[in-house]
Amino acid sequence: MNSLLRSVGLGRRVVLCLAAGALAASLMPVAAQAEDYPSRPVTFVVGFGVGGSADRTARALAQFLPEELGQPVTVVNRDGAGGQLAATYVLSQPADGYTLLATALSPYLANSIIHTDASYSLDDFAFVNGQWSDWDVIALNKDREFQTLAEFMAAVKANPGEHSASVVTGSAGELTAYLLMEAAGLPADAMNVVTYESGGAARAAVAGGQVDITIVGGEGTEGIRDMIRPLAVVRDDRAEGWDAPPVNEALAEAGMEIPVVSGSIRGLAAPAAFRDENPEAWQKLVSAYEKTMKNPEFIAFLKQNDIGADWLGPDKTTEVVKRNYEILERYKDLIEK
């Protein structure tokens, strides 16, 4: 009898130990993920083509972030639909911090939601940092005869359909093109607005003479300065190093004025579920990025390559992205025409 009781007691202890082990095992992945993250390489997904400003920003960060993150970072390009393909892909992957959206966060996420009924919302993303907040330049192919933006818009009005502009799909530059035509009292098709999937392609179009003007990120346009002539900067003030007036100063002689739309914000985002479900791992990612932005070697590299070097952090980046969303939503009917 005693032997039987001991067997029953032993069996009960075994069952209890197994149950405790199972519970510990079920809890281990969450704890381990926070403690060990990252334990394998991280992938940056860029929503635009190779060579554009978003791509260059992502690849620069991918070179220096591993020093703080402790794992290699690879970059893949999934261009298409103004960045929507990349955003959708990132959200389709496990929200474990190993697949991140390193691209132009604004205005492309907003435009894909407003204009193409994307399956996501801004709240589906946790914004780590907006590293490069750009402004747009309106630049003419150097061989074109126009001297001012007002003169160019007068030509568009006099000859509807004969002039063209290159922009990135869903960009602030695209909206600015339609704002210009609205301010001139012209229909949306008065100027041929040619869309490209990257800033590099849009710049190549104006440099090669395929279009008359481009409306694209100014700081990323340094490389084609000798092939273009700037007509205006889409800012409230002049831009250092650019011999061009602010856009509304340039339009004043034509009696025109447009809202000044912020340019691209290039940076890093993760699925919001990663931040919410793995806050310690999320904080490791944020901290690694912030430390990288304090690396003198990285800052020197960014300056040498004309890439922005801002640390806004999650809260400020989210605030700016959402504010731009409100502006784009207010003028959404222009692009839909």
C-alpha positions in Angstrom: 0.0 0.0 0.0 2.7 2.4 1.0 4.5 1.6 -2.3 1.3 2.3 -4.2 0.9 5.7 -2.4 4.5 6.6 -3.1 3.9 5.8 -6.8 0.8 7.9 -6.9 2.6 10.8 -5.2 5.5 10.5 -7.6 3.2 10.4 -10.5 1.4 13.6 -9.3 4.8 15.3 -8.9 5.8 14.3 -12.4 2.5 15.7 -13.8 2.9 18.9 -11.8 6.5 19.3 -13.0 5.5 18.7 -16.6 2.7 21.2 -16.3 5.0 23.8 -14.9 7.5 23.1 -17.6 4.9 23.5 -20.3 3.8 26.8 -18.8 7.4 28.0 -18.7 7.9 26.9 -22.3 4.8 28.8 -23.4 6.1 32.0 -21.8 9.7 31.6 -22.9 9.4 32.9 -26.5 8.1 36.3 -25.5 10.7 36.7 -22.8 13.5 35.3 -25.0 12.6 37.6 -27.9 12.9 40.7 -25.8 16.2 39.4 -24.2 17.8 38.1 -27.3 16.5 40.5 -30.0 18.0 40.6 -32.5 19.3 37.0 -32.8 19.5 37.0 -36.6 19.8 39.4 -39.5 17.3 42.2 -39.9 15.8 43.1 -43.3 15.0 46.7 -44.4 12.3 46.8 -47.1 12.3 49.9 -49.4 9.2 50.8 -51.3 11.0 52.5 -54.1 13.7 51.7 -56.7 17.4 51.5 -56.3 19.3 54.9 -56.3 16.5 57.1 -55.1 16.6 59.1 -51.8 14.7 56.5 -49.8 16.9 53.7 -51.0 20.1 55.7 -50.3 18.9 56.5 -46.8 18.1 52.9 -46.0 21.4 51.6 -47.4 23.4 54.1 -45.4 21.7 53.2 -42.2 22.1 49.5 -43.0 25.9 50.0 -43.1 26.1 51.5 -39.6 23.2 50.3 -37.6 24.6 46.7 -37.2 27.4 48.2 -34.9 24.7 49.0 -32.3 22.1 46.4 -33.2 24.5 43.5 -33.1 23.2 41.8 -36.3 23.7 42.4 -40.1 21.0 44.4 -41.9 20.1 43.6 -45.5 18.1 45.9 -47.9 15.6 44.7 -50.4 13.6 46.9 -52.8 9.9 46.1 -53.3 8.9 49.1 -55.4 5.5 49.7 -56.8 2.2 51.4 -56.2 3.9 54.4 -54.6 5.4 52.4 -51.7 2.2 50.4 -51.0 3.7 47.0 -52.1 6.5 47.3 -49.5 4.2 48.5 -46.7 1.8 45.6 -47.4 4.6 43.1 -47.5 6.1 44.3 -44.2 2.7 44.0 -42.4 2.3 40.5 -43.9 5.4 39.3 -42.1 5.7 38.2 -38.5 5.7 41.3 -36.2 9.0 40.3 -34.6 11.2 43.2 -35.6 13.1 41.3 -38.3 11.3 42.8 -41.3 11.2 46.6 -41.1 9.9 49.4 -43.5 12.9 51.6 -44.3 11.5 54.0 -46.9 9.8 57.3 -47.5 7.2 57.2 -44.8 5.4 60.3 -45.8 3.5 61.2 -47.8 3.4 57.7 -49.4 1.7 55.8 -46.6 -0.9 58.5 -46.4 -1.5 58.7 -50.1 -1.9 54.9 -50.4 -4.6 55.0 -47.7 -6.4 58.1 -49.0 -6.2 57.4 -52.8 -5.9 53.6 -53.3 -7.8 52.2 -50.3 -4.8 50.4 -48.8 -5.6 47.6 -46.4 -3.7 49.3 -43.6 -3.9 52.6 -41.6 -1.2 54.8 -40.1 -1.9 53.1 -36.8 -0.7 49.8 -38.1 2.9 51.2 -38.1 5.2 52.2 -35.3 7.4 54.9 -36.5 11.0 54.7 -35.2 12.5 57.8 -36.8 12.1 60.3 -39.6 15.7 60.7 -40.5 15.5 62.9 -43.6 12.6 65.4 -43.9 13.0 66.9 -47.4 11.6 69.8 -49.3 10.9 69.7 -53.0 12.6 71.7 -55.7 10.8 72.6 -59.0 13.6 72.4 -61.6 13.7 72.8 -65.3 15.8 70.8 -67.8 18.7 73.2 -68.5 18.0 73.3 -72.2 14.5 74.6 -71.9 14.0 78.3 -72.5 11.8 79.3 -69.6 13.5 81.6 -67.0 10.9 81.6 -64.2 8.1 79.4 -62.8 5.5 82.0 -63.7 6.7 82.0 -67.3 6.5 78.2 -67.4 3.0 78.1 -66.0 2.0 80.8 -68.6 3.2 78.4 -71.3 1.2 75.5 -69.8 -1.9 77.7 -69.8 -1.3 78.8 -73.4 -0.5 75.3 -74.7 -2.5 72.7 -72.6 -1.1 69.2 -72.8 2.3 70.2 -74.4 4.4 70.4 -71.3 5.3 67.8 -68.7 6.6 67.2 -65.2 8.2 64.2 -63.6 7.1 63.3 -60.0 7.2 60.3 -57.7 3.9 58.4 -57.5 1.9 59.6 -54.5 4.5 62.2 -53.5 4.2 65.7 -52.2 5.6 66.7 -55.6 2.7 65.1 -57.4 0.3 67.1 -55.2 2.2 70.3 -55.8 1.9 69.8 -59.6 -1.9 69.7 -59.3 -1.9 72.6 -56.9 0.0 74.6 -59.5 -2.7 73.9 -62.1 -5.5 74.6 -59.7 -4.0 78.0 -58.8 -3.6 78.8 -62.5 -7.3 77.9 -63.1 -6.3 75.0 -65.3 -7.8 71.4 -65.5 -5.7 68.6 -64.1 -4.6 67.4 -67.5 -3.3 70.8 -68.7 0.2 69.5 -67.9 1.3 65.9 -68.4 2.2 64.7 -64.9 4.5 61.7 -65.4 4.8 59.5 -62.3 7.8 57.3 -61.4 8.5 54.8 -58.7 11.6 56.5 -57.4 13.2 60.0 -57.1 16.1 58.8 -59.0 14.0 57.9 -62.0 12.1 61.2 -61.8 15.4 63.1 -61.8 16.7 61.1 -64.7 13.7 62.0 -66.7 14.3 65.7 -66.4 18.0 65.4 -66.8 17.6 63.4 -69.9 15.0 65.8 -71.4 12.1 63.4 -71.3 10.1 66.0 -69.4 10.3 69.7 -69.0 10.4 70.0 -65.2 10.6 67.8 -62.2 9.1 68.4 -58.7 11.1 66.2 -56.4 13.2 66.2 -53.2 15.7 69.1 -53.3 18.4 67.7 -51.2 18.5 64.5 -53.3 18.8 66.5 -56.5 22.4 67.7 -55.8 23.8 65.1 -58.2 22.1 66.5 -61.3 22.7 70.2 -60.7 24.6 70.7 -63.9 21.7 69.2 -65.9 18.9 71.4 -64.5 17.9 74.9 -63.6 15.9 75.4 -60.4 12.8 77.6 -60.7 11.6 77.5 -57.1 11.9 75.6 -53.8 8.7 74.4 -52.2 9.4 76.1 -48.9 8.4 79.2 -47.0 12.0 80.4 -47.2 15.0 80.1 -49.4 17.1 76.9 -49.3 20.8 77.2 -48.6 22.9 76.5 -51.7 20.0 76.8 -54.1 19.6 79.9 -56.3 15.8 79.8 -56.4 13.0 81.7 -54.7 10.4 80.1 -52.4 7.5 78.8 -54.5 5.0 81.5 -53.7 7.5 84.3 -54.2 8.2 82.7 -57.7 4.4 82.6 -58.4 3.7 86.2 -57.2 4.3 87.8 -60.5 1.6 85.6 -62.0 -0.8 86.4 -59.1 -0.7 82.8 -57.9 -0.3 81.2 -54.5 -0.4 77.5 -53.4 -0.2 75.7 -50.1 3.4 74.7 -49.2 3.3 70.9 -48.9 6.1 69.1 -47.0 8.3 66.8 -49.0 9.3 63.2 -48.2 10.1 62.0 -44.8 12.5 59.1 -45.1 13.1 56.8 -42.1 12.2 53.6 -40.4 9.0 51.9 -39.2 8.0 48.6 -37.8 4.6 46.9 -37.5 2.8 48.4 -34.5 2.2 44.9 -33.2 6.0 44.6 -32.7 6.1 47.7 -30.5 2.9 46.7 -28.6 3.7 43.1 -28.0 7.5 43.3 -27.6 8.1 46.6 -25.9 11.6 45.7 -24.7 12.7 44.5 -28.1 11.2 47.6 -29.7 13.1 49.8 -27.3 16.3 48.0 -28.3 15.7 48.9 -31.9 14.9 52.6 -31.0 18.0 52.8 -28.8 20.2 51.3 -31.5 19.0 53.8 -34.1 19.4 56.7 -31.8 23.0 55.7 -30.9 23.8 55.3 -34.6 22.6 58.8 -35.2 25.2 60.0 -32.7 28.1 58.1 -34.4 30.4 60.8 -35.9 31.5 58.4 -38.6 27.9 57.9 -39.7 27.1 61.6 -39.6 30.2 62.4 -41.7 29.1 59.7 -44.2 25.6 61.1 -44.5 26.9 64.6 -45.0 29.3 63.4 -47.7 26.5 61.7 -49.5 23.9 64.5 -49.1 21.6 62.4 -46.9 19.6 63.8 -44.0 20.7 63.2 -40.4 17.9 64.1 -38.1 16.9 62.2 -34.9 13.2 62.9 -34.3 12.4 59.8 -32.4 9.1 57.8 -32.4 6.8 60.5 -30.9 7.9 63.4 -33.0 8.0 61.3 -36.2 4.5 60.1 -35.5 3.3 63.6 -35.0 4.8 64.9 -38.2 3.5 61.9 -40.3 0.0 62.3 -39.0 0.0 66.1 -39.5 1.0 65.6 -43.2 -1.7 63.0 -43.5 -4.3 65.7 -42.5 -3.0 68.1 -45.2 -3.0 65.4 -47.9 -6.5 64.4 -47.0 -7.7 68.0 -47.2 -6.5 68.2 -50.8 -7.2 64.7 -51.9 -9.6 65.6 -54.6 -6.8 67.3 -56.7 -4.9 64.1 -57.3 -8.1 62.1 -57.9 -9.1 64.4 -60.8 
